[in-house]
């Protein structure tokens, strides 16, 4: 599924709503599937971007234990665990509509 994805946290801390709304999204084909996580040595639902070539770099780190936590008219939020420099953080990804330049954050975490 071709998507625009914006991380809603940075190193575990919530980003301001305005920053999320204006952030440059990661773009690509998002896939979510159960696979063996080398990080956690167990099977996990992992969200990642499908790349066209082996040398392509992931626009975001894989999201481990990915689960749908919100679904609405402005997209959906996948929540999981992000691994950055050996440290794990809770990370929600907001998937917004492809082709829309500006969308307001509503629902999950928008209060």
N, CA, C and O atoms as a GROMACS GRO file, in nm:
protein
  444
    1UNK      N    1   0.084  -0.116   0.000
    1UNK     CA    2   0.000   0.000   0.000
    1UNK      C    3   0.089   0.123   0.000
    1UNK      O    4   0.172   0.140   0.089
    2UNK      N    5   0.072   0.208  -0.099
    2UNK     CA    6   0.152   0.332  -0.109
    2UNK      C    7   0.098   0.432  -0.008
    2UNK      O    8  -0.021   0.464  -0.008
    3UNK      N    9   0.186   0.482   0.079
    3UNK     CA   10   0.142   0.565   0.191
    3UNK      C   11   0.236   0.682   0.217
    3UNK      O   12   0.348   0.688   0.167
    4UNK      N   13   0.185   0.773   0.297
    4UNK     CA   14   0.263   0.880   0.359
    4UNK      C   15   0.259   0.850   0.508
    4UNK      O   16   0.151   0.832   0.564
    5UNK      N   17   0.374   0.843   0.573
    5UNK     CA   18   0.380   0.809   0.715
    5UNK      C   19   0.458   0.915   0.790
    5UNK      O   20   0.565   0.957   0.746
    6UNK      N   21   0.402   0.957   0.904
    6UNK     CA   22   0.469   1.055   0.988
    6UNK      C   23   0.483   0.997   1.129
    6UNK      O   24   0.382   0.964   1.192
    7UNK      N   25   0.606   0.983   1.181
    7UNK     CA   26   0.623   0.939   1.319
    7UNK      C   27   0.567   1.045   1.414
    7UNK      O   28   0.590   1.165   1.395
    8UNK      N   29   0.493   1.002   1.516
    8UNK     CA   30   0.429   1.095   1.608
    8UNK      C   31   0.511   1.121   1.734
    8UNK      O   32   0.472   1.202   1.818
    9UNK      N   33   0.624   1.052   1.746
    9UNK     CA   34   0.714   1.072   1.860
    9UNK      C   35   0.857   1.082   1.810
    9UNK      O   36   0.889   1.036   1.700
   10UNK      N   37   0.942   1.141   1.890
   10UNK     CA   38   1.086   1.145   1.862
   10UNK      C   39   1.157   1.099   1.988
   10UNK      O   40   1.148   1.163   2.093
   11UNK      N   41   1.228   0.988   1.977
   11UNK     CA   42   1.299   0.928   2.090
   11UNK      C   43   1.206   0.913   2.211
   11UNK      O   44   1.245   0.940   2.325
   12UNK      N   45   1.083   0.869   2.185
   12UNK     CA   46   0.987   0.840   2.292
   12UNK      C   47   0.904   0.958   2.339
   12UNK      O   48   0.809   0.939   2.415
   13UNK      N   49   0.938   1.077   2.298
   13UNK     CA   50   0.864   1.197   2.342
   13UNK      C   51   0.767   1.240   2.233
   13UNK      O   52   0.802   1.244   2.115
   14UNK      N   53   0.642   1.272   2.275
   14UNK     CA   54   0.541   1.316   2.180
   14UNK      C   55   0.583   1.444   2.109
   14UNK      O   56   0.632   1.538   2.172
   15UNK      N   57   0.564   1.446   1.977
   15UNK     CA   58   0.592   1.566   1.900
   15UNK      C   59   0.469   1.657   1.906
   15UNK      O   60   0.357   1.606   1.914
   16UNK      N   61   0.487   1.788   1.904
   16UNK     CA   62   0.371   1.879   1.904
   16UNK      C   63   0.281   1.854   1.783
   16UNK      O   64   0.329   1.819   1.674
   17UNK      N   65   0.152   1.871   1.803
   17UNK     CA   66   0.053   1.847   1.698
   17UNK      C   67   0.086   1.924   1.571
   17UNK      O   68   0.080   1.870   1.461
   18UNK      N   69   0.123   2.049   1.586
   18UNK     CA   70   0.155   2.133   1.471
   18UNK      C   71   0.275   2.079   1.395
   18UNK      O   72   0.278   2.083   1.272
   19UNK      N   73   0.374   2.030   1.468
   19UNK     CA   74   0.494   1.973   1.405
   19UNK      C   75   0.458   1.848   1.325
   19UNK      O   76   0.511   1.827   1.216
   20UNK      N   77   0.369   1.766   1.379
   20UNK     CA   78   0.325   1.644   1.309
   20UNK      C   79   0.252   1.682   1.180
   20UNK      O   80   0.274   1.622   1.075
   21UNK      N   81   0.164   1.780   1.190
   21UNK     CA   82   0.083   1.820   1.073
   21UNK      C   83   0.168   1.878   0.960
   21UNK      O   84   0.131   1.864   0.843
   22UNK      N   85   0.279   1.941   0.993
   22UNK     CA   86   0.362   2.006   0.890
   22UNK      C   87   0.488   1.926   0.854
   22UNK      O   88   0.564   1.968   0.767
   23UNK      N   89   0.509   1.813   0.920
   23UNK     CA   90   0.630   1.734   0.896
   23UNK      C   91   0.630   1.674   0.756
   23UNK      O   92   0.525   1.642   0.700
   24UNK      N   93   0.749   1.659   0.701
   24UNK     CA   94   0.766   1.591   0.572
   24UNK      C   95   0.749   1.440   0.596
   24UNK      O   96   0.824   1.382   0.674
   25UNK      N   97   0.652   1.378   0.531
   25UNK     CA   98   0.626   1.236   0.557
   25UNK      C   99   0.726   1.145   0.485
   25UNK      O  100   0.784   1.182   0.383
   26UNK      N  101   0.743   1.026   0.541
   26UNK     CA  102   0.814   0.920   0.470
   26UNK      C  103   0.716   0.866   0.366
   26UNK      O  104   0.597   0.851   0.396
   27UNK      N  105   0.763   0.837   0.247
   27UNK     CA  106   0.676   0.790   0.139
   27UNK      C  107   0.722   0.654   0.093
   27UNK      O  108   0.842   0.625   0.088
   28UNK      N  109   0.626   0.569   0.060
   28UNK     CA  110   0.662   0.438   0.007
   28UNK      C  111   0.552   0.337   0.023
   28UNK      O  112   0.440   0.368   0.063
   29UNK      N  113   0.587   0.213  -0.008
   29UNK     CA  114   0.494   0.102   0.002
   29UNK      C  115   0.509   0.037   0.139
   29UNK      O  116   0.611  -0.025   0.168
   30UNK      N  117   0.406   0.052   0.222
   30UNK     CA  118   0.409  -0.001   0.358
   30UNK      C  119   0.359  -0.145   0.359
   30UNK      O  120   0.256  -0.176   0.300
   31UNK      N  121   0.433  -0.231   0.426
   31UNK     CA  122   0.389  -0.369   0.446
   31UNK      C  123   0.394  -0.399   0.596
   31UNK      O  124   0.484  -0.353   0.666
   32UNK      N  125   0.299  -0.476   0.642
   32UNK     CA  126   0.295  -0.521   0.782
   32UNK      C  127   0.275  -0.672   0.779
   32UNK      O  128   0.183  -0.722   0.715
   33UNK      N  129   0.361  -0.742   0.848
   33UNK     CA  130   0.349  -0.887   0.849
   33UNK      C  131   0.420  -0.947   0.968
   33UNK      O  132   0.507  -0.885   1.030
   34UNK      N  133   0.382  -1.070   0.999
   34UNK     CA  134   0.447  -1.140   1.109
   34UNK      C  135   0.577  -1.201   1.056
   34UNK      O  136   0.577  -1.273   0.956
   35UNK      N  137   0.685  -1.172   1.124
   35UNK     CA  138   0.814  -1.226   1.085
   35UNK      C  139   0.904  -1.238   1.207
   35UNK      O  140   0.876  -1.180   1.312
   36UNK      N  141   1.011  -1.312   1.191
   36UNK     CA  142   1.107  -1.330   1.300
   36UNK      C  143   1.184  -1.200   1.320
   36UNK      O  144   1.248  -1.150   1.227
   37UNK      N  145   1.176  -1.146   1.440
   37UNK     CA  146   1.248  -1.024   1.474
   37UNK      C  147   1.385  -1.062   1.528
   37UNK      O  148   1.396  -1.124   1.634
   38UNK      N  149   1.489  -1.024   1.456
   38UNK     CA  150   1.625  -1.049   1.505
   38UNK      C  151   1.652  -0.966   1.630
   38UNK      O  152   1.731  -1.007   1.716
   39UNK      N  153   1.589  -0.851   1.640
   39UNK     CA  154   1.607  -0.762   1.754
   39UNK      C  155   1.558  -0.826   1.883
   39UNK      O  156   1.626  -0.819   1.986
   40UNK      N  157   1.438  -0.888   1.877
   40UNK     CA  158   1.377  -0.943   1.998
   40UNK      C  159   1.380  -1.096   2.004
   40UNK      O  160   1.328  -1.154   2.099
   41UNK      N  161   1.439  -1.161   1.904
   41UNK     CA  162   1.452  -1.307   1.899
   41UNK      C  163   1.318  -1.378   1.916
   41UNK      O  164   1.308  -1.477   1.989
   42UNK      N  165   1.215  -1.327   1.849
   42UNK     CA  166   1.082  -1.387   1.850
   42UNK      C  167   1.004  -1.336   1.731
   42UNK      O  168   1.046  -1.243   1.663
   43UNK      N  169   0.890  -1.399   1.706
   43UNK     CA  170   0.803  -1.351   1.598
   43UNK      C  171   0.725  -1.229   1.644
   43UNK      O  172   0.685  -1.220   1.760
   44UNK      N  173   0.704  -1.137   1.552
   44UNK     CA  174   0.638  -1.011   1.583
   44UNK      C  175   0.575  -0.956   1.456
   44UNK      O  176   0.623  -0.984   1.346
   45UNK      N  177   0.468  -0.877   1.471
   45UNK     CA  178   0.416  -0.802   1.357
   45UNK      C  179   0.510  -0.684   1.335
   45UNK      O  180   0.531  -0.603   1.425
   46UNK      N  181   0.566  -0.677   1.216
   46UNK     CA  182   0.663  -0.572   1.186
   46UNK      C  183   0.613  -0.491   1.067
   46UNK      O  184   0.582  -0.546   0.962
   47UNK      N  185   0.607  -0.358   1.086
   47UNK     CA  186   0.573  -0.266   0.978
   47UNK      C  187   0.704  -0.210   0.922
   47UNK      O  188   0.792  -0.166   0.997
   48UNK      N  189   0.713  -0.212   0.792
   48UNK     CA  190   0.833  -0.159   0.725
   48UNK      C  191   0.794  -0.118   0.584
   48UNK      O  192   0.685  -0.148   0.536
   49UNK      N  193   0.886  -0.050   0.519
   49UNK     CA  194   0.864  -0.011   0.381
   49UNK      C  195   0.926  -0.114   0.288
   49UNK      O  196   1.039  -0.158   0.310
   50UNK      N  197   0.851  -0.152   0.186
   50UNK     CA  198   0.903  -0.243   0.085
   50UNK      C  199   0.987  -0.161  -0.011
   50UNK      O  200   0.942  -0.059  -0.064
   51UNK      N  201   1.108  -0.206  -0.033
   51UNK     CA  202   1.202  -0.129  -0.116
   51UNK      C  203   1.218  -0.196  -0.252
   51UNK      O  204   1.201  -0.317  -0.265
   52UNK      N  205   1.251  -0.116  -0.351
   52UNK     CA  206   1.265  -0.169  -0.486
   52UNK      C  207   1.401  -0.233  -0.509
   52UNK      O  208   1.414  -0.323  -0.592
   53UNK      N  209   1.501  -0.189  -0.438
   53UNK     CA  210   1.635  -0.244  -0.457
   53UNK      C  211   1.702  -0.272  -0.324
   53UNK      O  212   1.669  -0.212  -0.222
   54UNK      N  213   1.798  -0.364  -0.325
   54UNK     CA  214   1.866  -0.404  -0.202
   54UNK      C  215   1.945  -0.289  -0.141
   54UNK      O  216   1.966  -0.286  -0.020
   55UNK      N  217   1.990  -0.194  -0.224
   55UNK     CA  218   2.071  -0.085  -0.172
   55UNK      C  219   1.986   0.032  -0.121
   55UNK      O  220   2.039   0.127  -0.063
   56UNK      N  221   1.853   0.027  -0.143
   56UNK     CA  222   1.766   0.134  -0.095
   56UNK      C  223   1.764   0.134   0.057
   56UNK      O  224   1.766   0.028   0.120
   57UNK      N  225   1.758   0.253   0.115
   57UNK     CA  226   1.756   0.267   0.260
   57UNK      C  227   1.613   0.287   0.309
   57UNK      O  228   1.535   0.358   0.245
   58UNK      N  229   1.578   0.225   0.422
   58UNK     CA  230   1.446   0.240   0.481
   58UNK      C  231   1.425   0.386   0.521
   58UNK      O  232   1.513   0.446   0.583
   59UNK      N  233   1.309   0.446   0.485
   59UNK     CA  234   1.286   0.584   0.525
   59UNK      C  235   1.262   0.599   0.676
   59UNK      O  236   1.284   0.706   0.732
   60UNK      N  237   1.216   0.492   0.741
   60UNK     CA  238   1.197   0.489   0.887
   60UNK      C  239   1.244   0.354   0.937
   60UNK      O  240   1.240   0.256   0.863
   61UNK      N  241   1.289   0.346   1.064
   61UNK     CA  242   1.324   0.215   1.119
   61UNK      C  243   1.200   0.126   1.125
   61UNK      O  244   1.088   0.177   1.138
   62UNK      N  245   1.216  -0.007   1.114
   62UNK     CA  246   1.100  -0.096   1.126
   62UNK      C  247   1.027  -0.075   1.258
   62UNK      O  248   1.088  -0.043   1.360
   63UNK      N  249   0.896  -0.094   1.255
   63UNK     CA  250   0.812  -0.079   1.374
   63UNK      C  251   0.775  -0.219   1.422
   63UNK      O  252   0.696  -0.288   1.358
   64UNK      N  253   0.831  -0.260   1.536
   64UNK     CA  254   0.807  -0.394   1.591
   64UNK      C  255   0.678  -0.394   1.675
   64UNK      O  256   0.638  -0.292   1.729
   65UNK      N  257   0.614  -0.510   1.684
   65UNK     CA  258   0.487  -0.525   1.757
   65UNK      C  259   0.382  -0.428   1.704
   65UNK      O  260   0.302  -0.375   1.780
   66UNK      N  261   0.382  -0.406   1.574
   66UNK     CA  262   0.291  -0.310   1.512
   66UNK      C  263   0.145  -0.355   1.528
   66UNK      O  264   0.111  -0.470   1.503
   67UNK      N  265   0.061  -0.260   1.569
   67UNK     CA  266  -0.082  -0.287   1.585
   67UNK      C  267  -0.160  -0.163   1.546
   67UNK      O  268  -0.115  -0.050   1.570
   68UNK      N  269  -0.275  -0.183   1.487
   68UNK     CA  270  -0.363  -0.072   1.452
   68UNK      C  271  -0.423  -0.016   1.580
   68UNK      O  272  -0.490  -0.089   1.654
   69UNK      N  273  -0.400   0.112   1.607
   69UNK     CA  274  -0.453   0.170   1.731
   69UNK      C  275  -0.559   0.276   1.706
   69UNK      O  276  -0.629   0.316   1.799
   70UNK      N  277  -0.572   0.324   1.582
   70UNK     CA  278  -0.676   0.421   1.549
   70UNK      C  279  -0.699   0.418   1.399
   70UNK      O  280  -0.605   0.407   1.321
   71UNK      N  281  -0.827   0.428   1.360
   71UNK     CA  282  -0.864   0.432   1.219
   71UNK      C  283  -0.976   0.533   1.203
   71UNK      O  284  -1.075   0.528   1.275
   72UNK      N  285  -0.960   0.625   1.110
   72UNK     CA  286  -1.061   0.728   1.090
   72UNK      C  287  -1.052   0.786   0.951
   72UNK      O  288  -0.978   0.736   0.866
   73UNK      N  289  -1.127   0.894   0.926
   73UNK     CA  290  -1.132   0.952   0.791
   73UNK      C  291  -1.000   1.014   0.745
   73UNK      O  292  -0.980   1.031   0.625
   74UNK      N  293  -0.912   1.048   0.837
   74UNK     CA  294  -0.783   1.110   0.801
   74UNK      C  295  -0.670   1.009   0.790
   74UNK      O  296  -0.554   1.049   0.777
   75UNK      N  297  -0.700   0.880   0.796
   75UNK     CA  298  -0.596   0.778   0.788
   75UNK      C  299  -0.604   0.683   0.905
   75UNK      O  300  -0.712   0.658   0.958
   76UNK      N  301  -0.489   0.631   0.945
   76UNK     CA  302  -0.485   0.541   1.060
   76UNK      C  303  -0.352   0.556   1.132
   76UNK      O  304  -0.257   0.613   1.079
   77UNK      N  305  -0.347   0.502   1.254
   77UNK     CA  306  -0.225   0.505   1.334
   77UNK      C  307  -0.185   0.362   1.368
   77UNK      O  308  -0.264   0.285   1.422
   78UNK      N  309  -0.063   0.329   1.334
   78UNK     CA  310  -0.001   0.203   1.377
   78UNK      C  311   0.089   0.237   1.495
   78UNK      O  312   0.167   0.332   1.488
   79UNK      N  313   0.080   0.160   1.602
   79UNK     CA  314   0.164   0.182   1.718
   79UNK      C  315   0.251   0.059   1.740
   79UNK      O  316   0.206  -0.055   1.724
   80UNK      N  317   0.376   0.082   1.776
   80UNK     CA  318   0.466  -0.029   1.799
   80UNK      C  319   0.591   0.018   1.872
   80UNK      O  320   0.590   0.118   1.943
   81UNK      N  321   0.698  -0.057   1.853
   81UNK     CA  322   0.825  -0.031   1.919
   81UNK      C  323   0.929   0.004   1.814
   81UNK      O  324   0.946  -0.067   1.715
   82UNK      N  325   0.996   0.114   1.837
   82UNK     CA  326   1.101   0.167   1.750
   82UNK      C  327   1.235   0.139   1.818
   82UNK      O  328   1.246   0.160   1.939
   83UNK      N  329   1.334   0.095   1.745
   83UNK     CA  330   1.467   0.072   1.801
   83UNK      C  331   1.564   0.172   1.739
   83UNK      O  332   1.589   0.170   1.619
   84UNK      N  333   1.619   0.262   1.824
   84UNK     CA  334   1.712   0.365   1.777
   84UNK      C  335   1.839   0.357   1.861
   84UNK      O  336   1.835   0.375   1.983
   85UNK      N  337   1.950   0.328   1.796
   85UNK     CA  338   2.080   0.318   1.863
   85UNK      C  339   2.076   0.225   1.984
   85UNK      O  340   2.133   0.255   2.089
   86UNK      N  341   2.007   0.111   1.969
   86UNK     CA  342   2.002   0.010   2.074
   86UNK      C  343   1.902   0.038   2.186
   86UNK      O  344   1.893  -0.039   2.281
   87UNK      N  345   1.826   0.147   2.175
   87UNK     CA  346   1.726   0.183   2.277
   87UNK      C  347   1.587   0.168   2.215
   87UNK      O  348   1.565   0.209   2.101
   88UNK      N  349   1.493   0.108   2.290
   88UNK     CA  350   1.357   0.091   2.238
   88UNK      C  351   1.267   0.205   2.287
   88UNK      O  352   1.276   0.250   2.401
   89UNK      N  353   1.180   0.249   2.197
   89UNK     CA  354   1.085   0.356   2.226
   89UNK      C  355   0.948   0.319   2.172
   89UNK      O  356   0.939   0.252   2.068
   90UNK      N  357   0.842   0.361   2.239
   90UNK     CA  358   0.708   0.350   2.184
   90UNK      C  359   0.699   0.448   2.068
   90UNK      O  360   0.742   0.563   2.079
   91UNK      N  361   0.642   0.402   1.956
   91UNK     CA  362   0.634   0.489   1.839
   91UNK      C  363   0.502   0.469   1.765
   91UNK      O  364   0.478   0.360   1.711
   92UNK      N  365   0.417   0.570   1.760
   92UNK     CA  366   0.301   0.563   1.671
   92UNK      C  367   0.336   0.625   1.535
   92UNK      O  368   0.402   0.729   1.528
   93UNK      N  369   0.291   0.560   1.428
   93UNK     CA  370   0.305   0.614   1.294
   93UNK      C  371   0.168   0.657   1.246
   93UNK      O  372   0.074   0.578   1.249
   94UNK      N  373   0.155   0.780   1.203
   94UNK     CA  374   0.029   0.828   1.145
   94UNK      C  375   0.039   0.811   0.995
   94UNK      O  376   0.124   0.871   0.930
   95UNK      N  377  -0.048   0.730   0.941
   95UNK     CA  378  -0.056   0.711   0.796
   95UNK      C  379  -0.166   0.802   0.746
   95UNK      O  380  -0.284   0.782   0.777
   96UNK      N  381  -0.129   0.904   0.670
   96UNK     CA  382  -0.230   0.997   0.619
   96UNK      C  383  -0.257   0.970   0.472
   96UNK      O  384  -0.187   0.893   0.407
   97UNK      N  385  -0.359   1.036   0.422
   97UNK     CA  386  -0.401   1.014   0.284
   97UNK      C  387  -0.291   1.052   0.186
   97UNK      O  388  -0.226   1.156   0.200
   98UNK      N  389  -0.271   0.966   0.088
   98UNK     CA  390  -0.172   0.993  -0.016
   98UNK      C  391  -0.229   1.096  -0.112
   98UNK      O  392  -0.345   1.085  -0.153
   99UNK      N  393  -0.149   1.195  -0.147
   99UNK     CA  394  -0.193   1.295  -0.242
   99UNK      C  395  -0.245   1.423  -0.178
   99UNK      O  396  -0.262   1.523  -0.246
  100UNK      N  397  -0.270   1.421  -0.046
  100UNK     CA  398  -0.313   1.543   0.023
  100UNK      C  399  -0.190   1.608   0.083
  100UNK      O  400  -0.111   1.544   0.152
  101UNK      N  401  -0.175   1.737   0.057
  101UNK     CA  402  -0.056   1.805   0.107
  101UNK      C  403  -0.067   1.838   0.256
  101UNK      O  404   0.032   1.830   0.328
  102UNK      N  405  -0.187   1.875   0.303
  102UNK     CA  406  -0.205   1.910   0.444
  102UNK      C  407  -0.327   1.836   0.497
  102UNK      O  408  -0.433   1.838   0.434
  103UNK      N  409  -0.312   1.775   0.609
  103UNK     CA  410  -0.422   1.706   0.676
  103UNK      C  411  -0.411   1.736   0.824
  103UNK      O  412  -0.301   1.740   0.879
  104UNK      N  413  -0.521   1.757   0.890
  104UNK     CA  414  -0.520   1.784   1.033
  104UNK      C  415  -0.516   1.654   1.112
  104UNK      O  416  -0.577   1.554   1.073
  105UNK      N  417  -0.445   1.658   1.223
  105UNK     CA  418  -0.441   1.544   1.313
  105UNK      C  419  -0.570   1.545   1.394
  105UNK      O  420  -0.600   1.643   1.463
  106UNK      N  421  -0.646   1.436   1.387
  106UNK     CA  422  -0.766   1.421   1.469
  106UNK      C  423  -0.765   1.283   1.529
  106UNK      O  424  -0.694   1.195   1.482
  107UNK      N  425  -0.844   1.264   1.633
  107UNK     CA  426  -0.854   1.130   1.692
  107UNK      C  427  -0.736   1.098   1.781
  107UNK      O  428  -0.708   1.172   1.876
  108UNK      N  429  -0.667   0.990   1.752
  108UNK     CA  430  -0.559   0.938   1.835
  108UNK      C  431  -0.457   1.045   1.870
  108UNK      O  432  -0.395   1.104   1.781
  109UNK      N  433  -0.439   1.070   1.998
  109UNK     CA  434  -0.334   1.159   2.046
  109UNK      C  435  -0.347   1.304   2.006
  109UNK      O  436  -0.251   1.380   2.019
  110UNK      N  437  -0.465   1.346   1.959
  110UNK     CA  438  -0.477   1.485   1.913
  110UNK      C  439  -0.530   1.579   2.020
  110UNK      O  440  -0.546   1.699   1.994
  111UNK      N  441  -0.557   1.528   2.138
  111UNK     CA  442  -0.611   1.613   2.245
  111UNK      C  443  -0.504   1.703   2.303
  111UNK      O  444  -0.531   1.780   2.394
   0.00000   0.00000   0.00000
